[in-house]
Amino acid sequence: MHKRQFLGTAALAGVSATLSLPARAAADNGPTLLTVTGAISKPNRGKLDPVRDQMMYKQKLSFERAHGFDYAALNALPAIAIKPTLEYDAKPHGLSGPLLVDVMKAAGATLHGTTRLVLRAVDGFAVTVTVAQATAQRYIVATHLDGAPMALGGLGPLWAVYDADKVAEMAAKPLAERFGLCPWGLYHIDVQA
């Protein structure tokens, strides 16, 4: 091999390896499970991409910047364990994950008592809770059910939920009416200050 050809090939291999580093680094992180938009100060991604963000695009969401959480980022936050009685089998189940308010803080969300959090599930179901309500009822972003990660197709992979058994006004309601503001399959939160 000629010296010039060897050096050219080596240089191209070095450039190719350097260019592929961000792709490898991105692949080391898991997929985004939760996207937080709206009144946030710590975005880690840009605006909605109609191709990459198909589900959000089809659900008519729009944003200029967002904070995306993968599974590792959510699990890096301090976890809270709760054990509410669930409507699906009328039995107590262990749920764990970070406090919803802590997830919002990690995204740099504006957190006044009246700040509204629009919680959206993968099927498009959306509810609104205030930061005051999320704090008082100790909402968590559950990542685990009975010690195991929650799967898509079940209640997960994320569920915005609280221990309804420990909230007096909710515990007084029939079991089927306690979790109306708790979307399972949570994937998007819009912070409205």
C-alpha positions as a LaTeX table, in Angstrom:
\begin{tabular}{lrrr}
\hline
Residue & $x$ (\AA) & $y$ (\AA) & $z$ (\AA) \\
\hline
Met1 & 0.00 & 0.00 & 0.00 \\
His2 & 1.32 & 3.46 & $-0.84$ \\
Lys3 & 2.09 & 5.75 & 2.09 \\
Arg4 & $-0.34$ & 8.44 & 0.88 \\
Gln5 & $-3.15$ & 5.93 & 0.38 \\
Phe6 & $-2.49$ & 4.45 & 3.84 \\
Leu7 & $-2.55$ & 7.89 & 5.52 \\
Gly8 & $-5.72$ & 8.86 & 3.63 \\
Thr9 & $-7.44$ & 5.63 & 4.64 \\
Ala10 & $-6.31$ & 6.07 & 8.25 \\
Ala11 & $-7.53$ & 9.66 & 8.31 \\
Leu12 & $-10.93$ & 8.65 & 6.89 \\
Ala13 & $-11.22$ & 5.84 & 9.46 \\
Gly14 & $-10.46$ & 8.35 & 12.25 \\
Val15 & $-13.04$ & 10.83 & 10.97 \\
Ser16 & $-15.59$ & 8.06 & 10.55 \\
Ala17 & $-15.01$ & 6.82 & 14.11 \\
Thr18 & $-15.26$ & 10.36 & 15.47 \\
Leu19 & $-18.48$ & 11.06 & 13.57 \\
Ser20 & $-20.07$ & 7.88 & 14.87 \\
Leu21 & $-19.33$ & 8.63 & 18.55 \\
Pro22 & $-22.48$ & 10.72 & 19.11 \\
Ala23 & $-24.56$ & 7.99 & 17.51 \\
Arg24 & $-23.02$ & 5.39 & 19.82 \\
Ala25 & $-23.41$ & 7.65 & 22.85 \\
Ala26 & $-27.08$ & 8.23 & 22.01 \\
Ala27 & $-27.59$ & 4.49 & 21.57 \\
Asp28 & $-26.16$ & 3.89 & 25.05 \\
Asn29 & $-29.09$ & 5.82 & 26.53 \\
Gly30 & $-32.47$ & 4.18 & 26.47 \\
Pro31 & $-35.43$ & 5.52 & 24.54 \\
Thr32 & $-37.25$ & 8.52 & 25.91 \\
Leu33 & $-40.19$ & 7.32 & 28.02 \\
Leu34 & $-41.41$ & 10.70 & 29.29 \\
Thr35 & $-41.32$ & 14.08 & 27.55 \\
Val36 & $-41.94$ & 17.22 & 29.60 \\
Thr37 & $-42.83$ & 20.42 & 27.75 \\
Gly38 & $-44.14$ & 23.88 & 28.53 \\
Ala39 & $-42.83$ & 26.06 & 31.37 \\
Ile40 & $-39.45$ & 24.36 & 31.88 \\
Ser41 & $-35.92$ & 25.77 & 32.14 \\
Lys42 & $-33.80$ & 22.64 & 31.60 \\
Pro43 & $-34.57$ & 21.40 & 28.09 \\
Asn44 & $-32.41$ & 18.63 & 26.68 \\
Arg45 & $-33.99$ & 18.46 & 23.25 \\
Gly46 & $-35.47$ & 20.75 & 20.63 \\
Lys47 & $-38.87$ & 21.23 & 19.12 \\
Leu48 & $-41.39$ & 18.60 & 18.08 \\
Asp49 & $-40.31$ & 16.67 & 15.01 \\
Pro50 & $-43.36$ & 15.42 & 13.07 \\
Val51 & $-41.47$ & 12.32 & 11.94 \\
Arg52 & $-39.58$ & 11.36 & 15.10 \\
Asp53 & $-42.44$ & 12.36 & 17.41 \\
Gln54 & $-45.29$ & 10.71 & 15.48 \\
Met55 & $-47.55$ & 9.98 & 18.44 \\
Met56 & $-47.27$ & 13.52 & 19.82 \\
Tyr57 & $-47.76$ & 14.94 & 16.33 \\
Lys58 & $-50.89$ & 12.83 & 15.75 \\
Gln59 & $-52.22$ & 13.90 & 19.16 \\
Lys60 & $-51.78$ & 17.51 & 17.97 \\
Leu61 & $-49.07$ & 18.44 & 20.49 \\
Ser62 & $-46.58$ & 21.15 & 19.71 \\
Phe63 & $-43.50$ & 22.46 & 21.53 \\
Glu64 & $-40.29$ & 24.35 & 20.85 \\
Arg65 & $-38.22$ & 22.61 & 23.53 \\
Ala66 & $-38.62$ & 19.72 & 25.90 \\
His67 & $-36.93$ & 17.59 & 28.53 \\
Gly68 & $-36.86$ & 13.89 & 27.74 \\
Phe69 & $-36.40$ & 11.24 & 30.44 \\
Asp70 & $-35.25$ & 7.73 & 29.68 \\
Tyr71 & $-35.68$ & 4.86 & 32.14 \\
Ala72 & $-32.23$ & 5.38 & 33.70 \\
Ala73 & $-32.86$ & 9.10 & 34.28 \\
Leu74 & $-36.16$ & 8.38 & 36.05 \\
Asn75 & $-34.61$ & 5.61 & 38.14 \\
Ala76 & $-31.73$ & 7.92 & 39.13 \\
Leu77 & $-34.22$ & 10.09 & 41.04 \\
Pro78 & $-35.11$ & 9.08 & 44.62 \\
Ala79 & $-37.92$ & 6.50 & 44.56 \\
Ile80 & $-41.01$ & 6.53 & 46.75 \\
Ala81 & $-42.93$ & 3.33 & 47.51 \\
Ile82 & $-46.72$ & 3.27 & 47.90 \\
Lys83 & $-49.20$ & 0.41 & 48.26 \\
Pro84 & $-52.69$ & 1.46 & 47.12 \\
Thr85 & $-55.60$ & $-0.88$ & 46.60 \\
Leu86 & $-56.09$ & $-1.02$ & 42.84 \\
Glu87 & $-59.43$ & $-1.12$ & 41.11 \\
Tyr88 & $-58.37$ & $-3.92$ & 38.75 \\
Asp89 & $-58.37$ & $-6.68$ & 41.36 \\
Ala90 & $-59.32$ & $-4.82$ & 44.59 \\
Lys91 & $-55.97$ & $-5.80$ & 46.16 \\
Pro92 & $-53.09$ & $-3.66$ & 47.46 \\
His93 & $-50.09$ & $-3.50$ & 45.11 \\
Gly94 & $-46.64$ & $-2.04$ & 45.58 \\
Leu95 & $-45.81$ & 0.81 & 43.23 \\
Ser96 & $-42.58$ & 2.77 & 43.22 \\
Gly97 & $-40.96$ & 5.61 & 41.35 \\
Pro98 & $-39.94$ & 9.23 & 41.83 \\
Leu99 & $-42.32$ & 11.87 & 43.08 \\
Leu100 & $-44.00$ & 13.66 & 40.17 \\
Val101 & $-42.85$ & 17.00 & 41.61 \\
Asp102 & $-39.22$ & 15.76 & 41.70 \\
Val103 & $-39.47$ & 14.78 & 38.02 \\
Met104 & $-40.79$ & 18.26 & 37.27 \\
Lys105 & $-37.90$ & 19.84 & 39.22 \\
Ala106 & $-35.40$ & 17.78 & 37.22 \\
Ala107 & $-36.91$ & 19.27 & 34.04 \\
Gly108 & $-36.68$ & 22.78 & 35.51 \\
Ala109 & $-40.46$ & 23.18 & 35.65 \\
Thr110 & $-42.10$ & 26.28 & 37.06 \\
Leu111 & $-43.68$ & 24.96 & 40.27 \\
His112 & $-46.23$ & 27.25 & 41.86 \\
Gly113 & $-49.22$ & 25.74 & 43.65 \\
Thr114 & $-51.48$ & 26.77 & 40.78 \\
Thr115 & $-49.17$ & 25.48 & 38.03 \\
Arg116 & $-51.12$ & 22.95 & 35.99 \\
Leu117 & $-49.64$ & 19.65 & 34.87 \\
Val118 & $-51.39$ & 18.08 & 31.90 \\
Leu119 & $-50.66$ & 14.34 & 32.15 \\
Arg120 & $-51.08$ & 12.50 & 28.84 \\
Ala121 & $-51.19$ & 8.75 & 28.26 \\
Val122 & $-50.18$ & 6.89 & 25.11 \\
Asp123 & $-53.84$ & 6.45 & 24.12 \\
Gly124 & $-54.36$ & 10.23 & 24.19 \\
Phe125 & $-56.21$ & 10.26 & 27.53 \\
Ala126 & $-55.23$ & 13.45 & 29.37 \\
Val127 & $-55.98$ & 14.89 & 32.79 \\
Thr128 & $-54.88$ & 18.04 & 34.57 \\
Val129 & $-53.67$ & 18.27 & 38.15 \\
Thr130 & $-52.16$ & 21.25 & 39.91 \\
Val131 & $-48.76$ & 21.20 & 41.55 \\
Ala132 & $-50.57$ & 21.75 & 44.87 \\
Gln133 & $-52.68$ & 18.64 & 44.26 \\
Ala134 & $-49.70$ & 16.56 & 43.07 \\
Thr135 & $-47.76$ & 17.60 & 46.17 \\
Ala136 & $-50.59$ & 17.07 & 48.68 \\
Gln137 & $-51.53$ & 13.65 & 47.28 \\
Arg138 & $-47.85$ & 12.66 & 46.74 \\
Tyr139 & $-48.21$ & 11.63 & 43.12 \\
Ile140 & $-45.40$ & 9.46 & 41.85 \\
Val141 & $-44.30$ & 8.53 & 38.36 \\
Ala142 & $-44.44$ & 4.80 & 38.98 \\
Thr143 & $-41.87$ & 2.73 & 37.13 \\
His144 & $-42.37$ & $-0.52$ & 39.09 \\
Leu145 & $-45.39$ & $-2.60$ & 40.06 \\
Asp146 & $-44.88$ & $-5.22$ & 42.76 \\
Gly147 & $-41.10$ & $-4.92$ & 42.38 \\
Ala148 & $-40.94$ & $-5.39$ & 38.60 \\
Pro149 & $-40.67$ & $-2.77$ & 35.85 \\
Met150 & $-44.06$ & $-2.06$ & 34.30 \\
Ala151 & $-44.47$ & $-3.04$ & 30.68 \\
Leu152 & $-46.10$ & $-1.18$ & 27.84 \\
Gly153 & $-49.40$ & $-2.93$ & 27.25 \\
Gly154 & $-50.01$ & $-3.22$ & 30.99 \\
Leu155 & $-50.09$ & $-0.16$ & 33.23 \\
Gly156 & $-46.70$ & 1.11 & 32.14 \\
Pro157 & $-44.06$ & 1.70 & 31.46 \\
Leu158 & $-44.98$ & 4.78 & 33.53 \\
Trp159 & $-48.03$ & 5.56 & 35.63 \\
Ala160 & $-48.85$ & 8.87 & 37.33 \\
Val161 & $-50.49$ & 7.62 & 40.53 \\
Tyr162 & $-50.89$ & 8.24 & 44.24 \\
Asp163 & $-51.89$ & 6.15 & 47.24 \\
Ala164 & $-55.65$ & 6.76 & 47.15 \\
Asp165 & $-56.06$ & 4.72 & 50.35 \\
Lys166 & $-54.18$ & 7.47 & 52.22 \\
Val167 & $-56.10$ & 10.44 & 50.80 \\
Ala168 & $-59.25$ & 10.72 & 52.91 \\
Glu169 & $-61.57$ & 12.21 & 50.26 \\
Met170 & $-60.47$ & 9.57 & 47.72 \\
Ala171 & $-60.54$ & 6.61 & 50.14 \\
Ala172 & $-64.19$ & 7.46 & 50.83 \\
Lys173 & $-65.08$ & 6.98 & 47.15 \\
Pro174 & $-65.85$ & 3.62 & 45.51 \\
Leu175 & $-62.66$ & 1.91 & 44.31 \\
Ala176 & $-63.54$ & 2.42 & 40.63 \\
Glu177 & $-63.64$ & 6.22 & 41.15 \\
Arg178 & $-60.31$ & 6.74 & 42.93 \\
Phe179 & $-57.88$ & 6.83 & 40.02 \\
Gly180 & $-59.59$ & 9.00 & 37.40 \\
Leu181 & $-56.72$ & 11.50 & 37.53 \\
Cys182 & $-54.02$ & 8.81 & 37.27 \\
Pro183 & $-53.18$ & 8.05 & 33.64 \\
Trp184 & $-51.29$ & 4.81 & 33.11 \\
Gly185 & $-49.15$ & 4.60 & 30.00 \\
Leu186 & $-47.96$ & 8.14 & 30.85 \\
Tyr187 & $-45.61$ & 9.55 & 28.22 \\
His188 & $-46.05$ & 13.35 & 28.14 \\
Ile189 & $-46.50$ & 16.15 & 30.66 \\
Asp190 & $-47.20$ & 19.76 & 29.68 \\
Val191 & $-46.33$ & 22.28 & 32.40 \\
Gln192 & $-48.68$ & 25.28 & 32.31 \\
Ala193 & $-47.58$ & 28.06 & 34.65 \\
\hline
\end{tabular}
